[in-house]
Amino acid sequence: MFGFKLVTIAALLAQGAFSAPAPAPAGGDLAAPVLEERSDFNGTLSKRGEGIHLFNCYPIGGEGVPQTWLSLVVYCANDADCSNIGYSPPSSNVCVKQQSSTPNSYWHWEGSWQGCTFSSGTTFSWNLEALAQNWANYSPVGQGDNGFRTFVGYKDDKSNGLGYNYHDCQKIYYFV
């Protein structure tokens, strides 16, 4: 049995199975990294790491629904939840940065260190490039910190994300 394994290993070595990785393509163009997104056996996405999202939210509903525009900082233990239109985060995971009765009036997220303190007492602080909205979607545009770890901030695509208290929320930035 030992002889068979030795012959097999020798054959693999001869074929270059354990050689050094291939050199990078000419011109320095590297392939984009593959984002890890696995599924379990029943077809649902596996839990991803935590994320913090900055949302601008507009009111939905008619009479009797408060007509306020919100800017929210939302913590998601599973980052994918913050992109799920059907997800409504617990209020303990939401920090309201601004609430306005002026239509389309939202917080200015960029340009300096800012922060928002959740009901738990944890403060999430961030700093985004002053002109971050001019960057391409999903570009790294800043950094954040919650006292436990640091995060890289990215410009999001302004698509609809979660819902919150009769509001639909657009994803502006996210930190992972």
Chimera marker file (.cmm) of the C-alpha trace (Angstrom):
<marker_set name="trace">
<marker id="1" x="0.000" y="0.000" z="0.000" r="1" g="1" b="0" radius="0.5"/>
<marker id="2" x="2.853" y="2.376" z="0.854" r="1" g="1" b="0" radius="0.5"/>
<marker id="3" x="4.426" y="1.708" z="-2.532" r="1" g="1" b="0" radius="0.5"/>
<marker id="4" x="1.178" y="2.648" z="-4.339" r="1" g="1" b="0" radius="0.5"/>
<marker id="5" x="0.971" y="6.000" z="-2.480" r="1" g="1" b="0" radius="0.5"/>
<marker id="6" x="4.609" y="6.737" z="-3.244" r="1" g="1" b="0" radius="0.5"/>
<marker id="7" x="4.108" y="6.002" z="-6.955" r="1" g="1" b="0" radius="0.5"/>
<marker id="8" x="0.948" y="8.180" z="-7.019" r="1" g="1" b="0" radius="0.5"/>
<marker id="9" x="2.737" y="11.119" z="-5.393" r="1" g="1" b="0" radius="0.5"/>
<marker id="10" x="5.671" y="10.748" z="-7.787" r="1" g="1" b="0" radius="0.5"/>
<marker id="11" x="3.276" y="10.781" z="-10.760" r="1" g="1" b="0" radius="0.5"/>
<marker id="12" x="1.556" y="13.942" z="-9.479" r="1" g="1" b="0" radius="0.5"/>
<marker id="13" x="4.900" y="15.662" z="-8.990" r="1" g="1" b="0" radius="0.5"/>
<marker id="14" x="5.931" y="14.753" z="-12.527" r="1" g="1" b="0" radius="0.5"/>
<marker id="15" x="2.712" y="16.328" z="-13.858" r="1" g="1" b="0" radius="0.5"/>
<marker id="16" x="3.340" y="19.561" z="-11.951" r="1" g="1" b="0" radius="0.5"/>
<marker id="17" x="0.353" y="19.164" z="-9.637" r="1" g="1" b="0" radius="0.5"/>
<marker id="18" x="2.254" y="20.789" z="-6.781" r="1" g="1" b="0" radius="0.5"/>
<marker id="19" x="3.973" y="23.523" z="-8.779" r="1" g="1" b="0" radius="0.5"/>
<marker id="20" x="3.941" y="27.221" z="-7.969" r="1" g="1" b="0" radius="0.5"/>
<marker id="21" x="0.819" y="29.181" z="-8.882" r="1" g="1" b="0" radius="0.5"/>
<marker id="22" x="0.558" y="30.614" z="-12.378" r="1" g="1" b="0" radius="0.5"/>
<marker id="23" x="1.946" y="34.134" z="-12.816" r="1" g="1" b="0" radius="0.5"/>
<marker id="24" x="-0.427" y="37.106" z="-12.922" r="1" g="1" b="0" radius="0.5"/>
<marker id="25" x="-1.761" y="38.058" z="-16.365" r="1" g="1" b="0" radius="0.5"/>
<marker id="26" x="0.241" y="40.574" z="-18.403" r="1" g="1" b="0" radius="0.5"/>
<marker id="27" x="-0.430" y="44.200" z="-17.608" r="1" g="1" b="0" radius="0.5"/>
<marker id="28" x="-1.101" y="43.516" z="-13.926" r="1" g="1" b="0" radius="0.5"/>
<marker id="29" x="-4.800" y="42.843" z="-14.478" r="1" g="1" b="0" radius="0.5"/>
<marker id="30" x="-5.909" y="40.608" z="-11.672" r="1" g="1" b="0" radius="0.5"/>
<marker id="31" x="-9.248" y="38.912" z="-11.533" r="1" g="1" b="0" radius="0.5"/>
<marker id="32" x="-11.722" y="40.416" z="-9.082" r="1" g="1" b="0" radius="0.5"/>
<marker id="33" x="-11.840" y="38.565" z="-5.784" r="1" g="1" b="0" radius="0.5"/>
<marker id="34" x="-14.610" y="36.044" z="-5.457" r="1" g="1" b="0" radius="0.5"/>
<marker id="35" x="-16.997" y="36.973" z="-2.671" r="1" g="1" b="0" radius="0.5"/>
<marker id="36" x="-17.789" y="34.080" z="-0.407" r="1" g="1" b="0" radius="0.5"/>
<marker id="37" x="-21.452" y="33.208" z="-0.615" r="1" g="1" b="0" radius="0.5"/>
<marker id="38" x="-22.225" y="29.596" z="0.098" r="1" g="1" b="0" radius="0.5"/>
<marker id="39" x="-25.532" y="27.847" z="0.322" r="1" g="1" b="0" radius="0.5"/>
<marker id="40" x="-26.475" y="25.096" z="2.673" r="1" g="1" b="0" radius="0.5"/>
<marker id="41" x="-28.206" y="21.915" z="1.574" r="1" g="1" b="0" radius="0.5"/>
<marker id="42" x="-31.721" y="23.381" z="1.619" r="1" g="1" b="0" radius="0.5"/>
<marker id="43" x="-30.848" y="26.219" z="-0.751" r="1" g="1" b="0" radius="0.5"/>
<marker id="44" x="-30.783" y="29.168" z="1.658" r="1" g="1" b="0" radius="0.5"/>
<marker id="45" x="-27.822" y="31.501" z="1.921" r="1" g="1" b="0" radius="0.5"/>
<marker id="46" x="-25.446" y="30.834" z="4.758" r="1" g="1" b="0" radius="0.5"/>
<marker id="47" x="-25.063" y="33.489" z="7.426" r="1" g="1" b="0" radius="0.5"/>
<marker id="48" x="-22.561" y="36.144" z="6.452" r="1" g="1" b="0" radius="0.5"/>
<marker id="49" x="-20.672" y="38.437" z="8.777" r="1" g="1" b="0" radius="0.5"/>
<marker id="50" x="-22.076" y="41.484" z="10.488" r="1" g="1" b="0" radius="0.5"/>
<marker id="51" x="-22.608" y="44.748" z="8.676" r="1" g="1" b="0" radius="0.5"/>
<marker id="52" x="-23.710" y="48.296" z="9.366" r="1" g="1" b="0" radius="0.5"/>
<marker id="53" x="-25.751" y="50.179" z="6.787" r="1" g="1" b="0" radius="0.5"/>
<marker id="54" x="-26.629" y="53.836" z="6.321" r="1" g="1" b="0" radius="0.5"/>
<marker id="55" x="-30.139" y="54.258" z="4.922" r="1" g="1" b="0" radius="0.5"/>
<marker id="56" x="-32.321" y="57.120" z="3.737" r="1" g="1" b="0" radius="0.5"/>
<marker id="57" x="-35.990" y="56.234" z="4.230" r="1" g="1" b="0" radius="0.5"/>
<marker id="58" x="-39.142" y="57.749" z="2.808" r="1" g="1" b="0" radius="0.5"/>
<marker id="59" x="-42.696" y="57.350" z="4.134" r="1" g="1" b="0" radius="0.5"/>
<marker id="60" x="-45.146" y="54.892" z="2.625" r="1" g="1" b="0" radius="0.5"/>
<marker id="61" x="-48.819" y="54.676" z="3.350" r="1" g="1" b="0" radius="0.5"/>
<marker id="62" x="-51.595" y="57.171" z="3.353" r="1" g="1" b="0" radius="0.5"/>
<marker id="63" x="-53.634" y="59.038" z="5.902" r="1" g="1" b="0" radius="0.5"/>
<marker id="64" x="-52.615" y="58.475" z="9.500" r="1" g="1" b="0" radius="0.5"/>
<marker id="65" x="-49.060" y="57.473" z="8.646" r="1" g="1" b="0" radius="0.5"/>
<marker id="66" x="-46.416" y="59.974" z="9.797" r="1" g="1" b="0" radius="0.5"/>
<marker id="67" x="-44.966" y="61.799" z="6.809" r="1" g="1" b="0" radius="0.5"/>
<marker id="68" x="-41.350" y="61.856" z="7.938" r="1" g="1" b="0" radius="0.5"/>
<marker id="69" x="-38.079" y="61.269" z="6.142" r="1" g="1" b="0" radius="0.5"/>
<marker id="70" x="-35.508" y="59.273" z="8.109" r="1" g="1" b="0" radius="0.5"/>
<marker id="71" x="-31.751" y="58.760" z="7.992" r="1" g="1" b="0" radius="0.5"/>
<marker id="72" x="-30.890" y="55.525" z="9.807" r="1" g="1" b="0" radius="0.5"/>
<marker id="73" x="-27.787" y="53.649" z="10.911" r="1" g="1" b="0" radius="0.5"/>
<marker id="74" x="-28.718" y="49.947" z="11.079" r="1" g="1" b="0" radius="0.5"/>
<marker id="75" x="-26.697" y="47.084" z="12.541" r="1" g="1" b="0" radius="0.5"/>
<marker id="76" x="-27.304" y="43.643" z="10.992" r="1" g="1" b="0" radius="0.5"/>
<marker id="77" x="-25.698" y="40.609" z="12.656" r="1" g="1" b="0" radius="0.5"/>
<marker id="78" x="-26.227" y="38.898" z="9.283" r="1" g="1" b="0" radius="0.5"/>
<marker id="79" x="-25.259" y="41.540" z="6.731" r="1" g="1" b="0" radius="0.5"/>
<marker id="80" x="-27.530" y="40.045" z="4.053" r="1" g="1" b="0" radius="0.5"/>
<marker id="81" x="-30.603" y="40.931" z="6.153" r="1" g="1" b="0" radius="0.5"/>
<marker id="82" x="-30.027" y="44.651" z="5.574" r="1" g="1" b="0" radius="0.5"/>
<marker id="83" x="-30.545" y="44.115" z="1.832" r="1" g="1" b="0" radius="0.5"/>
<marker id="84" x="-33.770" y="42.156" z="2.263" r="1" g="1" b="0" radius="0.5"/>
<marker id="85" x="-36.853" y="44.256" z="1.474" r="1" g="1" b="0" radius="0.5"/>
<marker id="86" x="-38.931" y="42.048" z="3.793" r="1" g="1" b="0" radius="0.5"/>
<marker id="87" x="-36.586" y="42.525" z="6.765" r="1" g="1" b="0" radius="0.5"/>
<marker id="88" x="-37.604" y="44.828" z="9.594" r="1" g="1" b="0" radius="0.5"/>
<marker id="89" x="-34.768" y="45.236" z="12.117" r="1" g="1" b="0" radius="0.5"/>
<marker id="90" x="-35.418" y="45.297" z="15.856" r="1" g="1" b="0" radius="0.5"/>
<marker id="91" x="-35.452" y="48.862" z="17.170" r="1" g="1" b="0" radius="0.5"/>
<marker id="92" x="-32.378" y="48.088" z="19.315" r="1" g="1" b="0" radius="0.5"/>
<marker id="93" x="-30.392" y="47.666" z="16.059" r="1" g="1" b="0" radius="0.5"/>
<marker id="94" x="-31.503" y="51.028" z="14.639" r="1" g="1" b="0" radius="0.5"/>
<marker id="95" x="-30.034" y="54.431" z="15.387" r="1" g="1" b="0" radius="0.5"/>
<marker id="96" x="-32.045" y="57.349" z="13.971" r="1" g="1" b="0" radius="0.5"/>
<marker id="97" x="-29.547" y="59.950" z="12.776" r="1" g="1" b="0" radius="0.5"/>
<marker id="98" x="-32.164" y="62.385" z="11.475" r="1" g="1" b="0" radius="0.5"/>
<marker id="99" x="-35.943" y="62.640" z="11.273" r="1" g="1" b="0" radius="0.5"/>
<marker id="100" x="-37.475" y="65.394" z="9.156" r="1" g="1" b="0" radius="0.5"/>
<marker id="101" x="-40.940" y="66.466" z="8.043" r="1" g="1" b="0" radius="0.5"/>
<marker id="102" x="-39.369" y="68.214" z="5.035" r="1" g="1" b="0" radius="0.5"/>
<marker id="103" x="-39.769" y="65.988" z="1.953" r="1" g="1" b="0" radius="0.5"/>
<marker id="104" x="-36.531" y="64.325" z="0.799" r="1" g="1" b="0" radius="0.5"/>
<marker id="105" x="-34.498" y="65.892" z="3.600" r="1" g="1" b="0" radius="0.5"/>
<marker id="106" x="-31.782" y="63.444" z="4.651" r="1" g="1" b="0" radius="0.5"/>
<marker id="107" x="-28.616" y="63.472" z="6.732" r="1" g="1" b="0" radius="0.5"/>
<marker id="108" x="-25.337" y="64.384" z="5.003" r="1" g="1" b="0" radius="0.5"/>
<marker id="109" x="-23.292" y="61.226" z="5.650" r="1" g="1" b="0" radius="0.5"/>
<marker id="110" x="-19.996" y="62.321" z="4.070" r="1" g="1" b="0" radius="0.5"/>
<marker id="111" x="-17.046" y="64.569" z="4.791" r="1" g="1" b="0" radius="0.5"/>
<marker id="112" x="-16.020" y="64.132" z="8.417" r="1" g="1" b="0" radius="0.5"/>
<marker id="113" x="-16.020" y="61.754" z="11.370" r="1" g="1" b="0" radius="0.5"/>
<marker id="114" x="-19.595" y="61.241" z="12.538" r="1" g="1" b="0" radius="0.5"/>
<marker id="115" x="-21.340" y="58.831" z="14.852" r="1" g="1" b="0" radius="0.5"/>
<marker id="116" x="-24.630" y="57.443" z="16.080" r="1" g="1" b="0" radius="0.5"/>
<marker id="117" x="-25.270" y="55.769" z="19.458" r="1" g="1" b="0" radius="0.5"/>
<marker id="118" x="-27.584" y="52.765" z="19.648" r="1" g="1" b="0" radius="0.5"/>
<marker id="119" x="-29.870" y="52.091" z="22.639" r="1" g="1" b="0" radius="0.5"/>
<marker id="120" x="-27.290" y="49.534" z="23.868" r="1" g="1" b="0" radius="0.5"/>
<marker id="121" x="-24.819" y="52.383" z="24.372" r="1" g="1" b="0" radius="0.5"/>
<marker id="122" x="-22.619" y="51.245" z="21.474" r="1" g="1" b="0" radius="0.5"/>
<marker id="123" x="-21.585" y="54.076" z="19.172" r="1" g="1" b="0" radius="0.5"/>
<marker id="124" x="-20.819" y="53.444" z="15.526" r="1" g="1" b="0" radius="0.5"/>
<marker id="125" x="-18.472" y="56.106" z="14.132" r="1" g="1" b="0" radius="0.5"/>
<marker id="126" x="-17.592" y="56.574" z="10.475" r="1" g="1" b="0" radius="0.5"/>
<marker id="127" x="-15.701" y="58.806" z="8.099" r="1" g="1" b="0" radius="0.5"/>
<marker id="128" x="-16.655" y="58.873" z="4.410" r="1" g="1" b="0" radius="0.5"/>
<marker id="129" x="-14.908" y="60.713" z="1.573" r="1" g="1" b="0" radius="0.5"/>
<marker id="130" x="-16.486" y="64.144" z="1.033" r="1" g="1" b="0" radius="0.5"/>
<marker id="131" x="-17.352" y="63.274" z="-2.589" r="1" g="1" b="0" radius="0.5"/>
<marker id="132" x="-18.155" y="59.601" z="-1.996" r="1" g="1" b="0" radius="0.5"/>
<marker id="133" x="-21.403" y="59.797" z="-3.970" r="1" g="1" b="0" radius="0.5"/>
<marker id="134" x="-19.342" y="60.559" z="-7.100" r="1" g="1" b="0" radius="0.5"/>
<marker id="135" x="-17.593" y="57.178" z="-6.862" r="1" g="1" b="0" radius="0.5"/>
<marker id="136" x="-18.794" y="54.031" z="-8.602" r="1" g="1" b="0" radius="0.5"/>
<marker id="137" x="-21.199" y="51.795" z="-6.689" r="1" g="1" b="0" radius="0.5"/>
<marker id="138" x="-19.507" y="49.333" z="-4.322" r="1" g="1" b="0" radius="0.5"/>
<marker id="139" x="-16.274" y="51.369" z="-4.216" r="1" g="1" b="0" radius="0.5"/>
<marker id="140" x="-14.484" y="51.622" z="-0.875" r="1" g="1" b="0" radius="0.5"/>
<marker id="141" x="-15.120" y="55.202" z="0.273" r="1" g="1" b="0" radius="0.5"/>
<marker id="142" x="-14.350" y="55.277" z="3.991" r="1" g="1" b="0" radius="0.5"/>
<marker id="143" x="-14.060" y="53.501" z="7.290" r="1" g="1" b="0" radius="0.5"/>
<marker id="144" x="-16.027" y="52.883" z="10.462" r="1" g="1" b="0" radius="0.5"/>
<marker id="145" x="-15.607" y="51.586" z="13.991" r="1" g="1" b="0" radius="0.5"/>
<marker id="146" x="-17.947" y="50.362" z="16.725" r="1" g="1" b="0" radius="0.5"/>
<marker id="147" x="-15.416" y="50.000" z="19.541" r="1" g="1" b="0" radius="0.5"/>
<marker id="148" x="-15.157" y="46.263" z="18.919" r="1" g="1" b="0" radius="0.5"/>
<marker id="149" x="-13.746" y="46.211" z="15.398" r="1" g="1" b="0" radius="0.5"/>
<marker id="150" x="-13.090" y="48.375" z="12.363" r="1" g="1" b="0" radius="0.5"/>
<marker id="151" x="-15.054" y="48.259" z="9.123" r="1" g="1" b="0" radius="0.5"/>
<marker id="152" x="-14.444" y="49.304" z="5.524" r="1" g="1" b="0" radius="0.5"/>
<marker id="153" x="-17.185" y="51.559" z="4.126" r="1" g="1" b="0" radius="0.5"/>
<marker id="154" x="-18.550" y="51.158" z="0.596" r="1" g="1" b="0" radius="0.5"/>
<marker id="155" x="-20.877" y="53.232" z="-1.552" r="1" g="1" b="0" radius="0.5"/>
<marker id="156" x="-24.098" y="51.334" z="-2.114" r="1" g="1" b="0" radius="0.5"/>
<marker id="157" x="-26.373" y="51.450" z="-5.154" r="1" g="1" b="0" radius="0.5"/>
<marker id="158" x="-29.377" y="53.230" z="-3.564" r="1" g="1" b="0" radius="0.5"/>
<marker id="159" x="-31.597" y="50.236" z="-4.207" r="1" g="1" b="0" radius="0.5"/>
<marker id="160" x="-34.372" y="49.476" z="-1.764" r="1" g="1" b="0" radius="0.5"/>
<marker id="161" x="-33.311" y="47.661" z="1.352" r="1" g="1" b="0" radius="0.5"/>
<marker id="162" x="-35.210" y="46.990" z="4.529" r="1" g="1" b="0" radius="0.5"/>
<marker id="163" x="-38.482" y="48.474" z="5.721" r="1" g="1" b="0" radius="0.5"/>
<marker id="164" x="-38.835" y="50.396" z="8.983" r="1" g="1" b="0" radius="0.5"/>
<marker id="165" x="-41.955" y="51.805" z="10.687" r="1" g="1" b="0" radius="0.5"/>
<marker id="166" x="-43.968" y="52.529" z="7.520" r="1" g="1" b="0" radius="0.5"/>
<marker id="167" x="-40.883" y="53.610" z="5.581" r="1" g="1" b="0" radius="0.5"/>
<marker id="168" x="-39.036" y="52.115" z="2.627" r="1" g="1" b="0" radius="0.5"/>
<marker id="169" x="-35.302" y="52.554" z="2.929" r="1" g="1" b="0" radius="0.5"/>
<marker id="170" x="-32.657" y="53.083" z="0.259" r="1" g="1" b="0" radius="0.5"/>
<marker id="171" x="-29.155" y="51.747" z="0.827" r="1" g="1" b="0" radius="0.5"/>
<marker id="172" x="-26.650" y="54.618" z="0.696" r="1" g="1" b="0" radius="0.5"/>
<marker id="173" x="-23.495" y="53.138" z="2.304" r="1" g="1" b="0" radius="0.5"/>
<marker id="174" x="-22.550" y="49.897" z="4.006" r="1" g="1" b="0" radius="0.5"/>
<marker id="175" x="-19.709" y="48.838" z="6.274" r="1" g="1" b="0" radius="0.5"/>
<marker id="176" x="-18.375" y="45.278" z="6.451" r="1" g="1" b="0" radius="0.5"/>
<link id1="1" id2="2" r="1" g="1" b="0" radius="0.2"/>
<link id1="2" id2="3" r="1" g="1" b="0" radius="0.2"/>
<link id1="3" id2="4" r="1" g="1" b="0" radius="0.2"/>
<link id1="4" id2="5" r="1" g="1" b="0" radius="0.2"/>
<link id1="5" id2="6" r="1" g="1" b="0" radius="0.2"/>
<link id1="6" id2="7" r="1" g="1" b="0" radius="0.2"/>
<link id1="7" id2="8" r="1" g="1" b="0" radius="0.2"/>
<link id1="8" id2="9" r="1" g="1" b="0" radius="0.2"/>
<link id1="9" id2="10" r="1" g="1" b="0" radius="0.2"/>
<link id1="10" id2="11" r="1" g="1" b="0" radius="0.2"/>
<link id1="11" id2="12" r="1" g="1" b="0" radius="0.2"/>
<link id1="12" id2="13" r="1" g="1" b="0" radius="0.2"/>
<link id1="13" id2="14" r="1" g="1" b="0" radius="0.2"/>
<link id1="14" id2="15" r="1" g="1" b="0" radius="0.2"/>
<link id1="15" id2="16" r="1" g="1" b="0" radius="0.2"/>
<link id1="16" id2="17" r="1" g="1" b="0" radius="0.2"/>
<link id1="17" id2="18" r="1" g="1" b="0" radius="0.2"/>
<link id1="18" id2="19" r="1" g="1" b="0" radius="0.2"/>
<link id1="19" id2="20" r="1" g="1" b="0" radius="0.2"/>
<link id1="20" id2="21" r="1" g="1" b="0" radius="0.2"/>
<link id1="21" id2="22" r="1" g="1" b="0" radius="0.2"/>
<link id1="22" id2="23" r="1" g="1" b="0" radius="0.2"/>
<link id1="23" id2="24" r="1" g="1" b="0" radius="0.2"/>
<link id1="24" id2="25" r="1" g="1" b="0" radius="0.2"/>
<link id1="25" id2="26" r="1" g="1" b="0" radius="0.2"/>
<link id1="26" id2="27" r="1" g="1" b="0" radius="0.2"/>
<link id1="27" id2="28" r="1" g="1" b="0" radius="0.2"/>
<link id1="28" id2="29" r="1" g="1" b="0" radius="0.2"/>
<link id1="29" id2="30" r="1" g="1" b="0" radius="0.2"/>
<link id1="30" id2="31" r="1" g="1" b="0" radius="0.2"/>
<link id1="31" id2="32" r="1" g="1" b="0" radius="0.2"/>
<link id1="32" id2="33" r="1" g="1" b="0" radius="0.2"/>
<link id1="33" id2="34" r="1" g="1" b="0" radius="0.2"/>
<link id1="34" id2="35" r="1" g="1" b="0" radius="0.2"/>
<link id1="35" id2="36" r="1" g="1" b="0" radius="0.2"/>
<link id1="36" id2="37" r="1" g="1" b="0" radius="0.2"/>
<link id1="37" id2="38" r="1" g="1" b="0" radius="0.2"/>
<link id1="38" id2="39" r="1" g="1" b="0" radius="0.2"/>
<link id1="39" id2="40" r="1" g="1" b="0" radius="0.2"/>
<link id1="40" id2="41" r="1" g="1" b="0" radius="0.2"/>
<link id1="41" id2="42" r="1" g="1" b="0" radius="0.2"/>
<link id1="42" id2="43" r="1" g="1" b="0" radius="0.2"/>
<link id1="43" id2="44" r="1" g="1" b="0" radius="0.2"/>
<link id1="44" id2="45" r="1" g="1" b="0" radius="0.2"/>
<link id1="45" id2="46" r="1" g="1" b="0" radius="0.2"/>
<link id1="46" id2="47" r="1" g="1" b="0" radius="0.2"/>
<link id1="47" id2="48" r="1" g="1" b="0" radius="0.2"/>
<link id1="48" id2="49" r="1" g="1" b="0" radius="0.2"/>
<link id1="49" id2="50" r="1" g="1" b="0" radius="0.2"/>
<link id1="50" id2="51" r="1" g="1" b="0" radius="0.2"/>
<link id1="51" id2="52" r="1" g="1" b="0" radius="0.2"/>
<link id1="52" id2="53" r="1" g="1" b="0" radius="0.2"/>
<link id1="53" id2="54" r="1" g="1" b="0" radius="0.2"/>
<link id1="54" id2="55" r="1" g="1" b="0" radius="0.2"/>
<link id1="55" id2="56" r="1" g="1" b="0" radius="0.2"/>
<link id1="56" id2="57" r="1" g="1" b="0" radius="0.2"/>
<link id1="57" id2="58" r="1" g="1" b="0" radius="0.2"/>
<link id1="58" id2="59" r="1" g="1" b="0" radius="0.2"/>
<link id1="59" id2="60" r="1" g="1" b="0" radius="0.2"/>
<link id1="60" id2="61" r="1" g="1" b="0" radius="0.2"/>
<link id1="61" id2="62" r="1" g="1" b="0" radius="0.2"/>
<link id1="62" id2="63" r="1" g="1" b="0" radius="0.2"/>
<link id1="63" id2="64" r="1" g="1" b="0" radius="0.2"/>
<link id1="64" id2="65" r="1" g="1" b="0" radius="0.2"/>
<link id1="65" id2="66" r="1" g="1" b="0" radius="0.2"/>
<link id1="66" id2="67" r="1" g="1" b="0" radius="0.2"/>
<link id1="67" id2="68" r="1" g="1" b="0" radius="0.2"/>
<link id1="68" id2="69" r="1" g="1" b="0" radius="0.2"/>
<link id1="69" id2="70" r="1" g="1" b="0" radius="0.2"/>
<link id1="70" id2="71" r="1" g="1" b="0" radius="0.2"/>
<link id1="71" id2="72" r="1" g="1" b="0" radius="0.2"/>
<link id1="72" id2="73" r="1" g="1" b="0" radius="0.2"/>
<link id1="73" id2="74" r="1" g="1" b="0" radius="0.2"/>
<link id1="74" id2="75" r="1" g="1" b="0" radius="0.2"/>
<link id1="75" id2="76" r="1" g="1" b="0" radius="0.2"/>
<link id1="76" id2="77" r="1" g="1" b="0" radius="0.2"/>
<link id1="77" id2="78" r="1" g="1" b="0" radius="0.2"/>
<link id1="78" id2="79" r="1" g="1" b="0" radius="0.2"/>
<link id1="79" id2="80" r="1" g="1" b="0" radius="0.2"/>
<link id1="80" id2="81" r="1" g="1" b="0" radius="0.2"/>
<link id1="81" id2="82" r="1" g="1" b="0" radius="0.2"/>
<link id1="82" id2="83" r="1" g="1" b="0" radius="0.2"/>
<link id1="83" id2="84" r="1" g="1" b="0" radius="0.2"/>
<link id1="84" id2="85" r="1" g="1" b="0" radius="0.2"/>
<link id1="85" id2="86" r="1" g="1" b="0" radius="0.2"/>
<link id1="86" id2="87" r="1" g="1" b="0" radius="0.2"/>
<link id1="87" id2="88" r="1" g="1" b="0" radius="0.2"/>
<link id1="88" id2="89" r="1" g="1" b="0" radius="0.2"/>
<link id1="89" id2="90" r="1" g="1" b="0" radius="0.2"/>
<link id1="90" id2="91" r="1" g="1" b="0" radius="0.2"/>
<link id1="91" id2="92" r="1" g="1" b="0" radius="0.2"/>
<link id1="92" id2="93" r="1" g="1" b="0" radius="0.2"/>
<link id1="93" id2="94" r="1" g="1" b="0" radius="0.2"/>
<link id1="94" id2="95" r="1" g="1" b="0" radius="0.2"/>
<link id1="95" id2="96" r="1" g="1" b="0" radius="0.2"/>
<link id1="96" id2="97" r="1" g="1" b="0" radius="0.2"/>
<link id1="97" id2="98" r="1" g="1" b="0" radius="0.2"/>
<link id1="98" id2="99" r="1" g="1" b="0" radius="0.2"/>
<link id1="99" id2="100" r="1" g="1" b="0" radius="0.2"/>
<link id1="100" id2="101" r="1" g="1" b="0" radius="0.2"/>
<link id1="101" id2="102" r="1" g="1" b="0" radius="0.2"/>
<link id1="102" id2="103" r="1" g="1" b="0" radius="0.2"/>
<link id1="103" id2="104" r="1" g="1" b="0" radius="0.2"/>
<link id1="104" id2="105" r="1" g="1" b="0" radius="0.2"/>
<link id1="105" id2="106" r="1" g="1" b="0" radius="0.2"/>
<link id1="106" id2="107" r="1" g="1" b="0" radius="0.2"/>
<link id1="107" id2="108" r="1" g="1" b="0" radius="0.2"/>
<link id1="108" id2="109" r="1" g="1" b="0" radius="0.2"/>
<link id1="109" id2="110" r="1" g="1" b="0" radius="0.2"/>
<link id1="110" id2="111" r="1" g="1" b="0" radius="0.2"/>
<link id1="111" id2="112" r="1" g="1" b="0" radius="0.2"/>
<link id1="112" id2="113" r="1" g="1" b="0" radius="0.2"/>
<link id1="113" id2="114" r="1" g="1" b="0" radius="0.2"/>
<link id1="114" id2="115" r="1" g="1" b="0" radius="0.2"/>
<link id1="115" id2="116" r="1" g="1" b="0" radius="0.2"/>
<link id1="116" id2="117" r="1" g="1" b="0" radius="0.2"/>
<link id1="117" id2="118" r="1" g="1" b="0" radius="0.2"/>
<link id1="118" id2="119" r="1" g="1" b="0" radius="0.2"/>
<link id1="119" id2="120" r="1" g="1" b="0" radius="0.2"/>
<link id1="120" id2="121" r="1" g="1" b="0" radius="0.2"/>
<link id1="121" id2="122" r="1" g="1" b="0" radius="0.2"/>
<link id1="122" id2="123" r="1" g="1" b="0" radius="0.2"/>
<link id1="123" id2="124" r="1" g="1" b="0" radius="0.2"/>
<link id1="124" id2="125" r="1" g="1" b="0" radius="0.2"/>
<link id1="125" id2="126" r="1" g="1" b="0" radius="0.2"/>
<link id1="126" id2="127" r="1" g="1" b="0" radius="0.2"/>
<link id1="127" id2="128" r="1" g="1" b="0" radius="0.2"/>
<link id1="128" id2="129" r="1" g="1" b="0" radius="0.2"/>
<link id1="129" id2="130" r="1" g="1" b="0" radius="0.2"/>
<link id1="130" id2="131" r="1" g="1" b="0" radius="0.2"/>
<link id1="131" id2="132" r="1" g="1" b="0" radius="0.2"/>
<link id1="132" id2="133" r="1" g="1" b="0" radius="0.2"/>
<link id1="133" id2="134" r="1" g="1" b="0" radius="0.2"/>
<link id1="134" id2="135" r="1" g="1" b="0" radius="0.2"/>
<link id1="135" id2="136" r="1" g="1" b="0" radius="0.2"/>
<link id1="136" id2="137" r="1" g="1" b="0" radius="0.2"/>
<link id1="137" id2="138" r="1" g="1" b="0" radius="0.2"/>
<link id1="138" id2="139" r="1" g="1" b="0" radius="0.2"/>
<link id1="139" id2="140" r="1" g="1" b="0" radius="0.2"/>
<link id1="140" id2="141" r="1" g="1" b="0" radius="0.2"/>
<link id1="141" id2="142" r="1" g="1" b="0" radius="0.2"/>
<link id1="142" id2="143" r="1" g="1" b="0" radius="0.2"/>
<link id1="143" id2="144" r="1" g="1" b="0" radius="0.2"/>
<link id1="144" id2="145" r="1" g="1" b="0" radius="0.2"/>
<link id1="145" id2="146" r="1" g="1" b="0" radius="0.2"/>
<link id1="146" id2="147" r="1" g="1" b="0" radius="0.2"/>
<link id1="147" id2="148" r="1" g="1" b="0" radius="0.2"/>
<link id1="148" id2="149" r="1" g="1" b="0" radius="0.2"/>
<link id1="149" id2="150" r="1" g="1" b="0" radius="0.2"/>
<link id1="150" id2="151" r="1" g="1" b="0" radius="0.2"/>
<link id1="151" id2="152" r="1" g="1" b="0" radius="0.2"/>
<link id1="152" id2="153" r="1" g="1" b="0" radius="0.2"/>
<link id1="153" id2="154" r="1" g="1" b="0" radius="0.2"/>
<link id1="154" id2="155" r="1" g="1" b="0" radius="0.2"/>
<link id1="155" id2="156" r="1" g="1" b="0" radius="0.2"/>
<link id1="156" id2="157" r="1" g="1" b="0" radius="0.2"/>
<link id1="157" id2="158" r="1" g="1" b="0" radius="0.2"/>
<link id1="158" id2="159" r="1" g="1" b="0" radius="0.2"/>
<link id1="159" id2="160" r="1" g="1" b="0" radius="0.2"/>
<link id1="160" id2="161" r="1" g="1" b="0" radius="0.2"/>
<link id1="161" id2="162" r="1" g="1" b="0" radius="0.2"/>
<link id1="162" id2="163" r="1" g="1" b="0" radius="0.2"/>
<link id1="163" id2="164" r="1" g="1" b="0" radius="0.2"/>
<link id1="164" id2="165" r="1" g="1" b="0" radius="0.2"/>
<link id1="165" id2="166" r="1" g="1" b="0" radius="0.2"/>
<link id1="166" id2="167" r="1" g="1" b="0" radius="0.2"/>
<link id1="167" id2="168" r="1" g="1" b="0" radius="0.2"/>
<link id1="168" id2="169" r="1" g="1" b="0" radius="0.2"/>
<link id1="169" id2="170" r="1" g="1" b="0" radius="0.2"/>
<link id1="170" id2="171" r="1" g="1" b="0" radius="0.2"/>
<link id1="171" id2="172" r="1" g="1" b="0" radius="0.2"/>
<link id1="172" id2="173" r="1" g="1" b="0" radius="0.2"/>
<link id1="173" id2="174" r="1" g="1" b="0" radius="0.2"/>
<link id1="174" id2="175" r="1" g="1" b="0" radius="0.2"/>
<link id1="175" id2="176" r="1" g="1" b="0" radius="0.2"/>
</marker_set>
